[in-house]
């Protein structure tokens, strides 16, 4: 969006919390994740599937999770990245206000996002000083909604680690457990298969691991890579490829030493993303790719599914830390890939007769830290491929996952120990009674390649945009509006009126364009006020200045939406121990927050209601005083006040 054009001033904003929280201890999941359903550059915002829990002044991260294009041909090139598209683009922002389900930001967008390809908005809590006293985690990545997998926190002061921060296995999903039909003698060498083909007799391959490109319908299975996702092993009993990030994934292993179906149709390792991001010129970040599933066609104990191999492992997620001082206390910040797990195996990460899954790739750790105190471990490692084995046969082990990225600003002292190593390949397990010649060997499976630790990280954030509506161009100043009892009060100041011939105050409602509601001929320098009484909503206003040169200039657009704040019924009030809150007849997620007289949040509760008429809060722990209660339901806000005795 160009400066000075279509700048939106959001007047109806409800400030629900302060930007910072101080002196806190945190653990578990502190971020929230919101699916972006539209990119709205005209309003300098994004539309969300659900805005519940977000407030004016909140810090957020917008990030595009997918969007790359890949080679689709039936060849070894399938899955190669032909264009990165918007995948990996991200930026930080501060919420200026809301237009229904559209979130408006204080700064202009740096990037252009494709909301059809997994864009999410992540709430980023900002603290003064904060202590992590239990492992900080992320909501699991959900490919269906395109949300999760990211941990992001900021502090203006110090972050103290008394526990770790883990986005391990929070990235792209590994190829899931899948069992092919019976008696599949090869070669079955296609680079991709559909589900129907892979489910048929003597055909197919295992699921590919997930990556930065969306799966192509009918081509989700088989040995070719899926961008940075590893390929699945093909018939018969070959290993899946490892996922990749900065470091490439390793190929899976072959099946050998048998008179039945020796096969070299192993899964390919995911392609390195090192040339598509992780520089200031191309500041993109990516999840670690998922490993491909090993090919399976035997029951693990002769009778129970889902096969005697292992699936692909999940890739690592993303961790972002910003603070003035980080006290490590020898804790670990990690975004490691994982091995695939088959819960029916004796050793759940090892196969006992079929192909092994590829390891997940390491994710990303971003550190914008001024000072590091005491020791700290930072990891973005690729996972090992799964080991396998069965009597004297040699099925294919899984390939190792590629290493991830640790990207930091400034310098890292020697007390910060980093690890972006790749995962090793799996091997053929020990079988003492059979002693196959491949025992202890990878049987063609390969390790991934290492990731990178580098300096030069810079936060991506747009230039400041005038959220409050002051428009410093031409002759117009202080163009603002506000709700009053009788309607909308609009105000502005005109300077250098000698260049202005006429001013038109214009208005637009749901349908149609702008219409003029007031004309000022031969305007003079000074302040102007106009009351638009009894307006209906939504309504948008702008000023058009006709200059004596014949040119026209337009102001920012002021947008006013329907009032969404409603009164909350609570009783008894004053209350001693137990408070009853009436709920509107509705279904879905409901969030209740309580704030003391300073604006500090003292309680937060999430409900999944089903047309119940009330809920009860136990308040014995609260000190006496006045509190504000806010209930967020179906994009509406209900507010009430109570006195605790």
Buried (B, 14 or more C-beta within 10 A) or exposed (E): BEEBEBBBBBBBBBEBBBBBBEEBEBBEBBBBBBBBBBBBEEBBBBBBBBBBBBBBBBBBBBBBBBBBBBBBEEEEBBBBBBEBBBBBBBBBBBBBBBBBBBBBBBBBBBBEBBBBBBBBBBBBBBBBBBBBBEEBBBBBBBBEEBBBBBBBBBBBBBBBBEBBBBBBBBBBBBBBBBBBBEEBEBEBEBBBBBBEBBBBEBBBBBBBBBBBBBBBEEBBBBBBBBBBBBBBBBBBBBBBBBBBBBBBBBBBBBBBBBEEBBBBBBBBBBBBBBEBBBEEEEBBBBBBBBBBBBBBBBBBEEEEEBBBBBBBBBBBBBBBBBBBBBBBBEBBBBBBBBBBBBEBBEEEBBBBBBBBBBBBBBBBBBBBBEEBBBBBBBBBBBBBBBBBBBEBBBBBBBBBBBBBBBBBBBEBEEEBBBBBBBBBBBBBBEBEEEEBEBBEBBBBBBBBBBBBBBEEBEBBBBEEBBBBBBBEBBBBBBBBBEBEEEBBBBBBBBBEBEBBBBBBBBBBEEEEEBEEBBEBEEBEEEEBEBEBEEBEBBBBBBBBBBBEEEEEBBBBBBBBBEEEEBEBBBEEEEBEEEBBBBBBEEEEBBBBBBBBEEEEBBBEEEBEBEEEEEBEBEBEEBEEEEBBBBBBBEEEBBBBEBEBE
